[in-house]
Amino acid sequence: MNIKGTGVALITPFNKDFSIDFEGLKRMVNHIIDGGLDYIVVLGTTGETATLNKKEKETVFKAVAEYTNNRIPLVAGLGGNNTLDLIETITHFDFTGYSGILSVSPYYNKPNQNGIYMHYKMVAEASPIPVIIYNVPGRTGSNISPETVCRLAKDCRNIIAVKEASGNLEQCMNIVQRMPANFAVTSGDDSFTLPFMSIGMCGVISVIANAYPAQMSALVNACLNKDYDKANQLHYKLYELMKLIFADGSPGGIKYILNKLGLCETTVRLPLHDISEQTAVLIDAAMLEFSK
């Protein structure tokens, strides 16, 4: 598994009755592959995983693998705040078609750094495929320190990367500077992709790429090629949309754009809700400006 480049945090399309829209899911997979992205993350935060039951998750994982048909690497979002339950899930998971796991740091419990270390160590030992750490303090309520990431990178050969969504530039530089050569650091924030890649990150796991895969891939490739003039142009062309898709809850914003592009309904599951009329007006204006 190589996470260099542009991954996408895939949305889960729903019909208006809140059932899973599998035709929409197939459209999304083809849209993303046609856009030239490097890999797909299935059932991460953007996939509204918290609102799907066990059977629905299994069905989505299987459907995406079928629709993808080995055309692009897949990463399974498998995380939780009950370590033993997560290990059982991994043990019984059907990894057909999947090349890696993205595992979010335990949320709500607020474990200390030793607890986080042991959690990921057990996940790495249980997983038959590589593991990507996911640090997103704004959602989990706790931060994975650079020291803990470094310990895991050195002690667990099966942990190959970290998705850093802390938004903390100093922390990100600390991680990039200290990591082994074979360990990757990727951005978890669309709007920070350009600055974070300039300090040594290898790419992004993107939300906006659900709608604009070719454009986000071009931005990341420009950064990888050290063409920062081109990267700056692409960054600021997407920047307003990057911000607005999170202005009123995610993935409500990106689903609104995808609906305008004819790919899926705007439907999200409670407790998430459709974006406000005011946010929709702002997104409409930004989409119009983007298309010029």
N, C-alpha and C positions, 0 to 999 in steps of 0.2 A: 504494500500500500504506500503510495506516494501522494502526500497532500499538497505538494507544491502547485501553485496556481489558484484557480477559482473553483471553489465548491459552492453549492447552493443548499441552503436550509429549506427543503421542499415544504410547501404548504400542503395541507390535506383539504381537498375541495369537498364541500358539502352541498347537497341539494337543499331546496327551500324548506323541506320537511326535516332537515338536520341529519338525514342519512348520508353515508359516504357516496360521493359522486365518482364512480370508478371511470366513467368515460372522461370526465374532467381530469382525473388523475392521469389517464393515458395521454390526453392532450398536453398536460404539463410536462410529462416525461419527454415526449417528442419535441416540444418547444425548447426545452432546456438542452437536449442533446443537439438539436439543430443549431442552437446558439453557440456551440463550441465550448461548453464548460468542461471542467476536468473531472469532476465527481459530484455525486448527489448524496446529501445527508437526509435520510428518511426518518421521520418521527423524532425530530428535535423539538425545541421550544416552538418554532414557527409552525410545526405540524400539528399544534394543539394536542399534543400527546396526553396531557393531563385530563382531557375530556373524552378520551377514547377508552373503552373497556378492553380487557385482555384479548377477547376474540377479534374485535375490530383491529387492534394493533397487529395481530398475526395476519389478518387478511390484507392489510395495507402493505406490510413488509413483503408478503408473497406476491401481491399484485405488481408492486413496483419492480421487483426482480423479474417478473414475467414480461412486463412492458419494456424494460430496459434491454433484456435479452443479451446481456454481456457487452453491450455497446459502450458502456461507461462504468467505471468503478462505483460501487455503492457502499455507503457507511450507514450502519444501523445505530440509531439513537437509543442507547440502553443505559439508563441511569436510575438512581433512586436514593432514598435516605434510609433504607433498610438493607444493610450490606448482605446479610444472609439470603434475603429474598431476591436481591439482584443476582447473586451468584447462582441461585436456583434457576432464575430466568435465563441466564447465559448458558447454563448447563443444558437446558432443554430447547434452546433456540435453534431454528433451522437456518444455518448460515449459507445456504445455497444462493449464489449470486452476490454475496457480500464480502468485501475485502477488509473492512475495519469496523471498529466500534467507536462512537463518540459518546463519552460517559460524563454527564454533568456531575459536578461536585455535590455531595449530599446537602440538601436544602432543609431549612426549618430547624433541624437539630442544632445547628451551629457547632459542629465538632471542632476540637482544637487541631493543631497541625499534625500531631501524631495520629489522631483518629483519621484524618484525611489521608495521610500516608498509608496507613494500614488498610483502609477501604480500597484504595487504588491498587495496592499490592495484591490483595485478594482477587480483585477484578482481573488484573493482568494474569495471574496464575490460572484463573478459571477460563479465560478466553482463548480459543484456538486461533484467533486472528488478532492483528495489531489493535492497540487501544490508543485513542486520543483523549487526553484530559480536556475537560471543558470548565474553564473558570469564568463565572459570571456572577460576581458578588451582588449586583443589583437585584438579582432574582433569588439567589440562594441564601443570602444573609450572612455569608462568610467568604473570606478571601483565601485562595491558595497562595501562600507566600512563594517568592522565588526560590527560597531555600528548600521548600518541600518539593517544588517542581524539579529542582536540580537533583535531589535525592532519588526521586522516582525515575528520572531519566537515566541515572547512573546504575540504580539497583535493579531495574525491571526492563529487561531487553524487549519485552513485548509492548512497552509503552513508548510510542514513537514520536509523539507530538503533543502540543498543547494549543487549544483554541483559547486565546486570551481576549476576554471581553470585559476587563476591568476598567478600561479607558484610562488607565494610569500609565502615562508615558515613561516615568522613571522606573516603575516596576517592569514594564515591557523591555526596556533597555537592559535592565539587570538580568532578566531571563535570557535574552538574546546573547548577551556577552558571556554568560556562564555555561551555556548548554553544550553538551558534546556535539561533535560535528555531524553525527547521524541523527540528531534530534531536531525536529522542525517546530517552529513557532509561527502560528497563523493568526490573523486578526479575526475577532468575532464581531467587529463593528464595521459596517459599510463605510461610514463617513470618516473613519480613521485609517482606512486601507492605505491611502497614499502616504501619509506621514509615518505609519507603522512599517510599511515596506521600505521606506527610505532609511530606517534604522536597522534593517536586517531581517524582517519577517518575510515569509516565503509566499504569502498570498492571503486569501480571505475565505471564510465560509459566509456567504452573502445571502441577504434577504431580497434586496432589490433585483438580484439576478434571476429571481422567479419571473419577473416581467421583462427585464432587459439583459438576457444572458450574454449576447454578443458584445454589448457595450461594456458590461462589467468585466468580461474576459479581456477585452482590448485594454482597459485600464490596468489590470493586473499584469498583463503581458508587457505593457509599456514600462511598468515599474521593474519587472524582472530583467528587462533589456536596458535598464538605466536611462531610458528616454523620458526624463522627467518633464520636459516641455510638453510632450504629447500627453503624458499622464496627468499633468495639471489641467489641460484643456478638457480631458474626459472626466476628471474628478468634478470640476465645477459645472459641467453640463449635467451631471447626475446629482449633484450635491443637494439641491432643494428637494428633490424627490426622496433621496436617502433620509433626510430629516423628517419629511412629512409623513412617511409611512409609519413612523413611530409616534406621531403627535397625538394620536387618539387611540392608542392600544394596538398591539401587534398580535395576529396578522391582519387585523381589520383594514389597515391602510393598504397593504400590498394586495389583498383580495379585491379591494375597490378598483385598483389599477388593472388587475387581471380581468375583472369583469368588463371594464371599458375596452380591453383588448380582445374580448370574446373568448376567454379561456375557461372561466368558471364563474359561479355565483359569488356574491359578496358574503354569503352566509358564514358566520362563526358560531360556535357553541357557547352557551352561557357557562360561566359568568362573563365571558367576553360579549361584546355588543358591537353592532355596526357603528362605523365612525359617524361623527356629527355632520350635519349639513354644512357647517362652517368649514370643517376640515375637507370635506368633499369639494367645495368650491376652490379651496387653495390647491388641492391636488389637480383638479381640472386645469387650472391656470398653469401649474408647473408642467403638466403633461403637454399642454399646448406649446409652451416655451421650449420644451425639450424636443418637440417634433420639428422645430424650425431649422 
